[in-house]
């Protein structure tokens, strides 16, 4: 009986791992299509960034980029 339970746990772990790997592959393919379509010219982050980060993390990243650009502008003006 305990062998069956252990086997089920192992199978569930393998299924979860497989789903994570498949999800990462889909994100990678999505990013490659985005890159081929010229996404780097028009958007800050690839699509996978928006799938793997929360809205707060995205806002923090955008604010950090804005601060960096503002500091570059100030250094150019001086």
C-alpha positions in Angstrom: 0.0 0.0 0.0 2.8 2.5 0.9 4.5 1.6 -2.4 1.4 2.8 -4.3 1.3 6.1 -2.4 5.0 6.7 -3.0 4.6 5.9 -6.7 1.7 8.4 -6.9 3.8 11.1 -5.2 6.7 10.5 -7.6 4.4 10.6 -10.6 2.8 13.9 -9.4 6.3 15.4 -8.9 7.3 14.4 -12.4 4.1 15.8 -13.9 4.6 19.1 -12.1 8.2 19.3 -13.3 7.2 18.4 -16.8 4.6 21.2 -16.8 7.2 23.7 -15.6 9.6 22.7 -18.3 6.9 22.9 -21.0 5.9 26.3 -19.7 9.5 27.6 -19.9 9.8 26.2 -23.4 6.6 28.1 -24.4 7.9 31.3 -22.9 11.2 30.9 -24.7 9.4 30.3 -28.0 7.2 33.3 -27.4 10.3 35.5 -26.7 12.0 34.3 -29.9 8.9 35.1 -32.0 8.8 38.5 -30.3 12.5 39.1 -31.1 12.0 38.1 -34.7 9.1 40.5 -35.1 11.3 43.4 -33.9 10.0 43.6 -30.3 13.3 44.8 -28.9 12.8 48.1 -30.8 9.4 48.9 -29.4 9.0 47.3 -26.0 11.1 47.3 -22.8 10.7 43.7 -21.8 9.9 40.4 -23.6 6.5 38.8 -23.1 7.9 36.2 -20.7 8.8 39.0 -18.3 5.2 39.9 -17.9 4.2 36.3 -17.4 6.8 35.6 -14.7 6.7 38.9 -12.7 4.0 40.6 -10.7 2.7 44.0 -11.5 4.6 45.5 -8.6 7.9 44.0 -9.8 7.2 45.3 -13.4 6.5 48.8 -12.0 9.7 48.7 -10.0 11.7 47.7 -13.0 10.2 50.4 -15.1 10.8 53.0 -12.4 14.4 51.9 -12.1 14.9 52.3 -15.9 13.3 55.7 -15.7 15.6 56.8 -12.9 18.6 55.6 -14.8 17.6 57.5 -18.0 17.0 60.6 -15.9 20.4 60.4 -14.4 21.9 60.0 -17.9 20.0 63.0 -19.0 21.3 65.1 -16.1 24.9 64.0 -16.8 24.6 64.9 -20.4 23.1 68.4 -19.6 26.0 69.1 -17.2 
